[in-house]
């Protein structure tokens, strides 16, 4: 079974998992007591991997410079504890880029000590018109006071419907270093490399106080190795558990990042098709044909 089929199976599992998790999280608001922040716990007390059934939704808007395009993304994540040591999370996402729609999902299985680390396996897939990108690998987080080190790395596969476009597979990695200036304000810098497409990201999230519901504002700027830039602003809402929980505790006690949205952001150009990519060049050699490599056109020898 190919890696892309594995990640598509993960997407199907996420679609089946999300409604059940949503119902569980809604019921949990009535019966689950959310643990206190780690700093207020008795010495020796270990928090569970997931504080209780919970979830989040995300929405952002922005633009990309090359090719010039508006960007829209929306996502939802739902997490549930599996005993005290393990957790499961399902992600769903939709997005629009260059007037084309994409859909995707991811499934996380992990263990976590909210005072120090998270480690697990995550599979995700993004499906665009004429292309599909799947990824599976190890996900990890390390918590160092107000600093968090976060990463997801492994194997990815890209398949195009058009035989003129070259399929690809190989390494992918996404990593972030985050600093919490306050309990409710996160600043981060990150890098992503997916099948040779590289980008650098700057992002922030601030959780507003006194809103009645847990709501935060987000912003992100990303530079791609093609010379393109993207910028987005958005909102993120949380539900399930303690509505007064700080942002740093939400990130370390509740749900990991929505990895379907991470694939969207890092791989816009990889999922481009003929309709939204730059025109092919004229090859100087008559025995060569322009082939889209995933990030740029290349003149390759004709097959004989």
C-alpha positions as CSV (number, residue, x, y, z in Angstrom):
1,X,0.0,0.0,0.0
2,X,1.5,3.4,-1.0
3,X,2.1,6.2,1.5
4,X,-0.6,8.2,-0.2
5,X,-3.2,5.5,0.3
6,X,-2.2,5.3,4.0
7,X,-2.7,9.0,4.4
8,X,-6.0,8.9,2.5
9,X,-7.1,6.2,4.9
10,X,-6.1,8.5,7.8
11,X,-8.3,11.3,6.2
12,X,-11.2,8.9,6.1
13,X,-10.7,7.9,9.7
14,X,-10.6,11.6,10.6
15,X,-13.9,12.3,8.8
16,X,-15.5,9.4,10.8
17,X,-13.8,10.5,14.1
18,X,-14.6,14.2,14.1
19,X,-18.4,14.0,14.6
20,X,-18.0,11.5,17.5
21,X,-15.3,13.7,19.0
22,X,-17.4,16.8,18.7
23,X,-20.3,15.2,20.5
24,X,-18.0,13.9,23.2
25,X,-16.4,17.3,23.7
26,X,-19.8,19.0,23.9
27,X,-20.9,16.5,26.6
28,X,-17.6,17.0,28.4
29,X,-18.3,20.6,29.1
30,X,-20.9,19.4,31.6
31,X,-18.9,16.7,33.3
32,X,-15.2,17.2,32.9
33,X,-13.2,19.1,35.5
34,X,-10.2,20.6,33.7
35,X,-6.9,20.3,35.6
36,X,-5.2,23.4,37.1
37,X,-2.0,24.8,35.4
38,X,1.0,22.7,36.2
39,X,2.6,25.4,38.3
40,X,-0.3,25.2,40.8
41,X,-0.3,21.4,41.1
42,X,1.2,19.4,44.0
43,X,4.7,18.1,43.6
44,X,4.6,14.7,41.9
45,X,1.2,15.2,40.3
46,X,1.3,14.3,36.6
47,X,-1.3,15.8,34.2
48,X,-3.0,13.5,31.6
49,X,-1.9,13.6,28.0
50,X,-5.1,15.4,27.1
51,X,-7.0,17.3,29.8
52,X,-10.4,16.2,28.4
53,X,-12.4,16.1,25.2
54,X,-11.8,19.5,23.5
55,X,-11.4,21.1,20.1
56,X,-10.7,24.3,18.2
57,X,-11.7,26.0,14.9
58,X,-9.4,28.2,12.8
59,X,-10.2,30.7,10.0
60,X,-7.7,33.0,8.2
61,X,-7.4,35.1,5.0
62,X,-4.4,36.5,3.2
63,X,-2.5,36.5,-0.1
64,X,0.4,35.1,-2.0
65,X,2.7,37.2,-4.2
66,X,3.9,34.7,-6.9
67,X,1.6,33.6,-8.4
68,X,-0.5,36.5,-7.2
69,X,-3.5,35.0,-5.4
70,X,-5.8,35.3,-2.4
71,X,-5.7,32.6,0.2
72,X,-8.5,31.3,2.4
73,X,-8.2,28.5,5.0
74,X,-10.6,27.0,7.5
75,X,-9.9,24.1,9.9
76,X,-11.2,22.2,12.9
77,X,-9.5,19.9,15.3
78,X,-10.9,17.5,18.0
79,X,-8.9,15.8,20.7
80,X,-9.8,13.0,23.2
81,X,-7.8,11.3,25.9
82,X,-7.1,7.6,25.7
83,X,-6.6,6.9,29.4
84,X,-4.2,9.2,31.2
85,X,-1.1,8.6,29.0
86,X,-2.3,8.8,25.4
87,X,-4.4,11.0,23.2
88,X,-6.0,11.1,19.7
89,X,-6.7,14.1,17.5
90,X,-8.4,14.5,14.2
91,X,-7.9,17.5,11.9
92,X,-10.0,18.7,9.0
93,X,-9.3,21.6,6.7
94,X,-10.4,23.3,3.5
95,X,-8.7,26.1,1.6
96,X,-8.7,28.1,-1.6
97,X,-5.6,29.1,-3.6
98,X,-5.5,30.6,-7.1
99,X,-9.3,30.1,-7.4
100,X,-8.9,26.4,-6.7
101,X,-10.2,24.6,-3.6
102,X,-8.3,22.0,-1.6
103,X,-9.4,19.7,1.2
104,X,-7.4,17.7,3.7
105,X,-7.2,16.0,7.1
106,X,-4.8,14.5,9.6
107,X,-4.9,12.0,12.4
108,X,-2.6,12.2,15.4
109,X,-1.8,9.4,18.0
110,X,0.4,10.5,20.8
111,X,1.6,10.3,24.4
112,X,2.4,13.4,26.4
113,X,3.5,14.7,29.7
114,X,2.2,18.3,29.6
115,X,5.1,19.5,31.8
116,X,7.8,18.3,29.4
117,X,7.1,16.6,26.1
118,X,4.8,15.1,23.4
119,X,5.7,12.3,21.1
120,X,3.6,10.4,18.6
121,X,2.8,9.5,14.9
122,X,0.7,11.7,12.6
123,X,-0.5,11.1,9.0
124,X,-2.0,13.8,6.8
125,X,-3.2,14.4,3.3
126,X,-4.1,17.4,1.1
127,X,-6.2,16.8,-2.1
128,X,-6.4,19.5,-4.7
129,X,-7.8,19.6,-8.2
130,X,-5.5,17.2,-10.1
131,X,-3.0,16.6,-7.3
132,X,-2.8,14.9,-3.9
133,X,0.0,15.2,-1.2
134,X,0.3,12.7,1.6
135,X,2.6,12.7,4.6
136,X,3.3,10.4,7.5
137,X,5.9,10.8,10.3
138,X,6.9,11.3,13.9
139,X,5.5,14.4,15.7
140,X,7.2,15.7,18.8
141,X,7.1,18.7,21.2
142,X,9.5,19.7,24.0
143,X,8.5,22.2,26.7
144,X,11.2,24.3,28.2
145,X,9.6,26.8,30.6
146,X,8.1,29.5,28.2
147,X,9.8,27.9,25.1
148,X,8.3,25.1,23.0
149,X,10.1,23.1,20.4
150,X,7.7,21.5,17.9
151,X,8.2,19.3,14.9
152,X,6.7,16.8,12.5
153,X,9.0,14.9,10.0
154,X,8.9,11.8,7.9
155,X,8.0,10.6,4.4
156,X,5.8,12.4,1.9
157,X,4.4,11.5,-1.6
158,X,3.0,13.7,-4.3
159,X,0.8,12.4,-7.1
160,X,-0.6,14.3,-10.1
161,X,-3.5,13.2,-12.3
162,X,-1.8,14.7,-15.4
163,X,1.0,12.4,-16.8
164,X,2.9,15.5,-17.9
165,X,3.5,16.4,-14.3
166,X,6.2,14.6,-12.4
167,X,5.1,12.7,-9.3
168,X,7.6,12.8,-6.3
169,X,8.2,11.3,-2.9
170,X,10.8,11.7,-0.2
171,X,11.5,13.6,3.0
172,X,9.4,16.2,4.6
173,X,9.9,18.2,7.8
174,X,8.1,21.0,9.6
175,X,9.6,22.6,12.8
176,X,8.8,25.6,15.0
177,X,10.4,27.3,18.0
178,X,7.8,29.2,20.0
179,X,8.2,31.6,22.9
180,X,5.3,32.6,25.2
181,X,5.9,36.3,26.0
182,X,2.9,36.0,28.4
183,X,0.6,33.1,29.2
184,X,-1.7,34.3,26.4
185,X,0.8,35.5,23.8
186,X,2.8,33.2,21.6
187,X,5.5,34.2,19.1
188,X,7.1,31.6,16.8
189,X,9.6,31.1,14.0
190,X,9.5,28.0,11.9
191,X,10.8,26.2,8.8
192,X,9.3,23.7,6.4
193,X,10.8,21.4,3.8
194,X,8.4,19.3,1.7
195,X,9.9,17.3,-1.2
196,X,12.5,20.1,-1.8
197,X,10.0,23.0,-1.4
198,X,11.3,25.1,1.5
199,X,9.8,28.0,3.4
200,X,10.5,30.2,6.5
201,X,7.6,31.2,8.7
202,X,7.0,34.0,11.4
203,X,3.7,33.7,13.4
204,X,2.0,34.9,16.4
205,X,-1.2,34.1,18.4
206,X,-2.8,36.2,21.1
207,X,-5.7,35.0,23.3
208,X,-8.1,37.7,24.2
209,X,-9.3,38.0,27.8
210,X,-12.9,38.8,28.9
211,X,-14.5,37.7,25.7
212,X,-16.8,35.1,27.4
213,X,-15.5,32.4,25.1
214,X,-11.8,31.4,24.4
215,X,-10.9,33.3,21.3
216,X,-7.6,34.4,19.9
217,X,-6.2,36.4,16.9
218,X,-3.5,35.0,14.7
219,X,-1.1,36.3,12.1
220,X,1.5,34.6,9.8
221,X,4.1,35.7,7.2
222,X,5.9,33.0,5.2
223,X,8.8,33.3,2.7
224,X,9.2,30.6,0.1
225,X,12.5,29.6,-1.6
226,X,11.0,30.6,-5.0
227,X,11.0,34.2,-3.8
228,X,7.3,34.3,-3.1
229,X,5.7,35.7,0.1
230,X,2.4,34.9,1.8
231,X,0.7,36.7,4.7
232,X,-2.4,35.8,6.6
233,X,-4.5,37.0,9.6
234,X,-7.2,35.1,11.3
235,X,-9.1,34.0,14.4
236,X,-9.0,30.8,16.4
237,X,-11.6,29.6,18.9
238,X,-11.4,26.8,21.5
239,X,-14.1,24.7,23.2
240,X,-14.3,22.0,25.8
241,X,-12.8,22.1,29.2
242,X,-12.0,25.3,31.2
243,X,-13.0,28.4,29.3
244,X,-10.5,30.5,31.4
245,X,-7.4,28.3,30.6
246,X,-4.4,30.2,29.4
247,X,-3.1,29.9,25.8
248,X,0.2,28.2,26.9
249,X,-1.8,25.6,28.9
250,X,-4.2,25.0,25.9
251,X,-1.3,24.3,23.6
252,X,0.4,21.9,26.1
253,X,-2.6,20.2,27.7
254,X,-5.2,20.0,24.9
255,X,-4.8,19.8,21.1
256,X,-1.6,19.7,19.0
257,X,-1.4,21.9,15.8
258,X,-3.7,21.3,12.9
259,X,-1.3,19.5,10.6
260,X,-3.6,19.6,7.6
261,X,-3.4,23.4,7.7
262,X,0.4,23.1,8.0
263,X,0.5,21.1,4.8
264,X,-1.6,23.7,3.1
265,X,0.7,26.5,4.1
266,X,3.9,24.8,3.3
267,X,2.9,23.1,0.0
268,X,0.8,25.6,-2.0
269,X,3.1,25.4,-5.0
270,X,3.5,21.7,-4.9
271,X,-0.2,21.1,-5.5
272,X,-0.4,23.6,-8.4
273,X,-1.6,22.3,-11.7
274,X,-1.4,23.7,-15.2
275,X,-4.3,26.0,-14.6
276,X,-2.6,28.0,-11.8
277,X,1.2,27.6,-12.4
278,X,3.4,29.9,-14.5
279,X,3.6,29.1,-18.3
280,X,6.2,26.5,-19.4
281,X,9.4,27.8,-20.9
282,X,10.7,27.1,-24.4
283,X,13.4,24.5,-24.2
284,X,16.5,25.3,-26.2
285,X,17.0,21.6,-27.1
286,X,14.4,20.0,-29.4
287,X,15.0,16.7,-27.6
288,X,13.8,18.2,-24.3
289,X,10.3,18.8,-22.9
290,X,9.3,21.1,-20.1
291,X,8.2,19.2,-17.0
292,X,6.8,20.7,-13.8
293,X,8.9,19.4,-10.9
294,X,6.6,20.6,-8.1
295,X,8.1,24.1,-7.6
296,X,9.4,25.1,-11.1
297,X,9.6,24.0,-14.7
298,X,12.6,21.9,-15.8
299,X,13.6,21.0,-19.4
300,X,14.2,17.2,-19.3
301,X,15.3,14.9,-22.1
302,X,12.5,13.2,-24.1
303,X,11.9,9.6,-23.3
304,X,12.9,7.2,-26.1
